Amino acid sequence: MLVAVIAVCAFVAHTATAAAAPQSARQSQTRMQTHDDLLLQVDKQAPGFGGMFIDPDGRLAVYMLDISRLTATRAAIESVFGSSHVPAAGIRAVQGQYSISQLKPWTERAGRLLATPGVTIVDLDERRNRVVIGIDRANRAQDVLRELTSLRVPRNAVLIEVVAPVKPVNR
């Protein structure tokens, strides 16, 4: 259920972003951009950007490798997502360990694990500045760790959690 909620939130965020994007930007897109693609655009404009989320105080918490670059990173977020993406409560810097330009390819490589029995999800988790791999049972973690090494995904960049498989909603 949590994964379904995350997927819906990402779709809603993307839909709102696409509607707010200038017409010329929408016309130049040849495929539907994912939320992760948009995050990567922010990282290209503000290198070292590692993701963002709304914190419990209602502020936009932004992971950055260099927290002194908050002004430039805010400008990049507003350029890609629109100024309405920054809540009235403001924005704050959070020291990150990884940039989106690191996390996205690791997430894509780790996506191959979805063919491994017991792996339920692979996600770039911008709220935690990590790649998250869901498994159906804790005893599968060692198998996943072995595979990560062969996929050249750094162990410290990954969180492995027990997560139930996503079930389709019947209508």
C-alpha positions as CSV (number, residue, x, y, z in Angstrom):
1,M,0.0,0.0,0.0
2,L,2.8,2.4,0.9
3,V,4.4,1.9,-2.5
4,A,1.1,2.5,-4.3
5,V,0.7,5.8,-2.3
6,I,4.3,6.8,-3.3
7,A,3.6,6.0,-6.9
8,V,0.4,8.1,-6.9
9,C,2.2,11.0,-5.2
10,A,5.0,10.9,-7.8
11,F,2.4,10.8,-10.6
12,V,0.5,13.7,-9.1
13,A,3.7,15.7,-8.6
14,H,4.8,15.0,-12.2
15,T,1.3,15.9,-13.6
16,A,1.3,19.2,-11.7
17,T,4.9,19.9,-12.9
18,A,4.1,19.1,-16.5
19,A,1.1,21.4,-16.4
20,A,3.2,24.2,-14.9
21,A,6.0,23.8,-17.4
22,P,6.3,26.3,-20.2
23,Q,4.8,25.2,-23.5
24,S,8.1,25.0,-25.3
25,A,9.5,22.7,-22.6
26,R,6.5,20.4,-22.9
27,Q,6.8,20.3,-26.7
28,S,10.5,19.3,-26.6
29,Q,9.8,16.2,-24.5
30,T,9.7,13.1,-26.5
31,R,8.7,10.8,-23.7
32,M,7.0,11.2,-20.4
33,Q,9.5,12.3,-17.8
34,T,9.5,10.5,-14.4
35,H,9.8,12.3,-11.1
36,D,13.4,11.0,-10.9
37,D,14.1,12.6,-14.3
38,L,12.9,15.9,-13.0
39,L,15.1,15.5,-9.9
40,L,18.1,14.8,-12.3
41,Q,17.3,18.1,-14.1
42,V,17.6,19.9,-10.7
43,D,20.9,18.2,-10.1
44,K,22.2,19.3,-13.5
45,Q,21.4,22.9,-12.7
46,A,22.6,22.7,-9.1
47,P,25.3,19.9,-8.9
48,G,25.2,18.0,-5.6
49,F,21.4,18.1,-5.2
50,G,20.3,14.9,-3.5
51,G,16.6,15.0,-3.3
52,M,13.9,16.8,-1.3
53,F,10.8,16.2,0.9
54,I,8.4,18.2,3.0
55,D,9.6,18.0,6.7
56,P,7.2,17.8,9.7
57,D,7.4,21.6,10.0
58,G,6.0,22.0,6.5
59,R,9.3,23.2,5.0
60,L,11.0,21.8,1.9
61,A,14.0,19.9,3.2
62,V,16.7,19.7,0.5
63,Y,19.6,17.2,0.5
64,M,22.8,18.8,-0.9
65,L,26.4,17.8,-0.9
66,D,27.3,21.4,-0.2
67,I,24.7,23.0,2.0
68,S,26.1,26.5,1.3
69,R,24.6,26.3,-2.2
70,L,20.9,26.5,-0.9
71,T,20.1,29.6,-2.9
72,A,21.3,28.1,-6.2
73,T,19.6,24.8,-5.4
74,R,16.3,26.6,-4.6
75,A,16.5,28.4,-8.0
76,A,17.1,25.1,-9.8
77,I,14.1,23.5,-8.0
78,E,11.9,26.5,-8.9
79,S,13.2,26.3,-12.5
80,V,12.2,22.6,-12.9
81,F,9.2,22.3,-10.6
82,G,7.9,25.9,-10.5
83,S,8.0,28.4,-7.6
84,S,4.8,26.9,-6.1
85,H,6.8,23.8,-5.2
86,V,8.5,25.7,-2.4
87,P,6.0,25.9,0.5
88,A,5.2,29.1,2.3
89,A,7.0,27.6,5.4
90,G,10.2,27.9,3.4
91,I,13.2,25.7,2.6
92,R,16.1,24.2,4.5
93,A,19.3,22.5,3.7
94,V,20.1,19.0,4.8
95,Q,23.5,17.5,4.4
96,G,23.3,14.7,1.9
97,Q,25.8,11.9,1.1
98,Y,24.8,11.3,-2.5
99,S,23.6,13.4,-5.4
100,I,20.7,12.4,-7.6
101,S,23.1,12.0,-10.5
102,Q,24.7,9.2,-8.4
103,L,21.5,7.7,-7.0
104,K,19.6,7.5,-10.3
105,P,22.1,5.2,-12.1
106,W,22.5,3.1,-9.0
107,T,18.7,2.7,-8.8
108,E,18.5,1.7,-12.4
109,R,21.3,-0.9,-12.0
110,A,19.6,-2.2,-8.8
111,G,16.4,-2.4,-10.8
112,R,17.8,-5.7,-12.2
113,L,17.2,-7.2,-8.8
114,L,13.5,-7.2,-9.4
115,A,14.1,-10.4,-11.3
116,T,15.5,-11.9,-8.0
117,P,12.9,-14.0,-6.0
118,G,11.7,-12.0,-3.0
119,V,12.7,-8.5,-4.2
120,T,9.5,-6.4,-4.1
121,I,10.6,-2.9,-5.0
122,V,13.6,-0.8,-6.0
123,D,13.3,2.9,-5.5
124,L,15.3,6.1,-5.5
125,D,14.2,7.4,-2.1
126,E,14.8,11.1,-2.1
127,R,13.4,11.5,1.5
128,R,16.3,9.4,2.8
129,N,19.0,10.2,0.1
130,R,19.3,6.4,-0.7
131,V,18.3,3.6,-3.0
132,V,15.7,1.4,-1.2
133,I,15.4,-2.2,-2.0
134,G,12.3,-4.0,-0.7
135,I,12.4,-7.7,0.1
136,D,9.5,-10.0,1.2
137,R,11.5,-11.6,4.0
138,A,14.5,-10.5,6.0
139,N,16.5,-13.7,5.2
140,R,16.7,-12.6,1.6
141,A,19.0,-9.6,2.5
142,Q,22.3,-11.5,2.0
143,D,21.3,-12.6,-1.5
144,V,20.5,-8.9,-2.3
145,L,23.8,-7.8,-0.8
146,R,25.8,-10.2,-3.0
147,E,23.9,-9.0,-6.1
148,L,24.6,-5.4,-5.3
149,T,28.3,-6.0,-5.4
150,S,28.1,-7.5,-8.9
151,L,25.9,-4.5,-10.0
152,R,28.5,-2.0,-8.7
153,V,26.0,-0.3,-6.4
154,P,27.7,0.9,-3.2
155,R,26.3,-0.8,-0.1
156,N,26.3,2.4,2.0
157,A,24.0,4.0,-0.6
158,V,21.3,1.3,-0.1
159,L,18.7,0.6,2.5
160,I,17.2,-2.9,2.4
161,E,13.8,-3.3,4.0
162,V,11.1,-5.9,4.3
163,V,8.3,-4.5,2.1
164,A,5.3,-6.5,1.0
165,P,4.7,-6.9,-2.8
166,V,2.5,-4.3,-4.4
167,K,-0.9,-5.7,-5.3
168,P,-2.9,-4.3,-8.1
169,V,-6.1,-2.6,-7.2
170,N,-9.2,-4.4,-8.6
171,R,-11.9,-2.2,-9.9
